[in-house]
Amino acid sequence: MIVVSYYQHHVFFCLNQRDPSADRPSCNACGAEELQAHAKRRIKQLGLAGAGKVRINKAGCLDRCEEGPVIVVYPEGVWYQYFDQADIDEIIDSHLVEGKPVERLRL
């Protein structure tokens, strides 16, 4: 049986927020929520949102907190660490549009 993904790319942003006194970092403390919103807006602006295209989703803890903030792109299962809006734009332009993972941000 051949399984076809509903989306060409499904991107999950870890938005986990731990208590500041926790012994582990959290992605949302690094601006993940704002950058997830930016990615969602940019995908819509590019006309890439919807069935058969790209979906940007919020996720709880993806358990790679020490490497965060992180996203994972399916169906490829490519994990990224990012630092700012320019990194998100590069992931969108290179991976989601051109199909070329961004090696410098890959985990």
C-alpha positions in Angstrom: 0.0 0.0 0.0 1.3 3.4 -0.9 0.7 6.2 1.7 0.5 9.7 0.4 1.1 12.5 2.9 -1.7 15.1 3.2 0.9 17.8 3.2 4.0 18.0 1.0 5.8 19.3 4.2 4.5 19.4 7.7 6.6 21.6 10.0 6.4 21.3 13.8 7.7 24.1 16.0 8.4 23.2 19.6 6.7 25.9 21.7 7.3 24.2 25.1 7.6 26.7 28.0 9.1 25.4 31.2 9.2 27.2 34.5 12.3 29.4 34.5 13.6 27.5 37.6 13.5 24.2 35.7 16.8 22.4 35.1 16.3 22.3 31.3 15.9 25.1 28.8 12.7 25.5 26.7 12.2 26.5 23.1 9.6 29.1 23.8 12.0 31.0 26.1 14.1 31.5 22.9 11.3 33.2 20.9 9.9 30.1 19.2 6.3 31.3 19.3 7.0 34.6 17.5 9.1 32.7 14.9 6.4 30.1 14.4 3.9 32.9 13.7 6.4 34.4 11.2 6.8 31.1 9.4 3.0 30.6 9.2 2.6 34.2 7.8 5.4 33.7 5.3 4.1 30.4 4.0 0.6 32.0 3.5 2.2 35.0 1.7 4.1 32.6 -0.6 0.8 30.8 -1.4 2.2 27.5 0.0 -0.4 26.9 2.7 -3.0 24.2 2.5 -3.6 20.6 1.5 -0.8 19.2 -0.7 1.4 22.0 0.2 2.9 23.2 3.6 1.5 23.2 7.1 3.2 25.0 10.0 2.1 23.6 13.3 2.7 24.3 17.0 4.0 21.4 19.1 4.6 20.7 22.7 8.0 19.5 23.9 9.9 17.6 21.2 12.5 16.6 23.8 15.5 18.2 22.1 15.5 21.2 24.5 19.2 21.5 24.9 19.6 21.9 21.2 16.7 24.4 20.9 14.8 26.1 19.7 14.0 23.3 17.3 11.6 22.4 14.4 11.1 19.1 12.6 10.0 18.9 9.0 8.0 15.8 7.8 7.8 13.6 5.9 11.6 13.8 5.7 12.1 13.9 9.4 14.7 16.7 9.2 15.4 18.4 12.5 16.6 22.0 12.6 17.9 24.4 15.2 17.4 28.1 14.4 18.3 31.4 16.0 16.4 34.1 14.2 13.9 35.1 11.5 16.7 34.9 8.8 17.2 31.2 9.7 13.5 30.5 9.4 13.4 32.3 6.0 16.4 30.2 4.9 14.7 27.0 5.9 11.5 28.0 4.1 13.3 29.1 0.9 15.8 26.3 0.7 14.0 23.3 2.2 10.3 23.9 1.7 10.5 25.7 -1.6 13.6 24.3 -3.3 13.7 20.9 -1.6 17.3 21.4 -0.3 17.8 21.0 3.5 19.8 23.7 5.2 22.8 21.7 6.4 24.3 24.5 8.7 21.1 24.4 10.8 20.4 20.7 10.7 20.6 18.6 13.9 
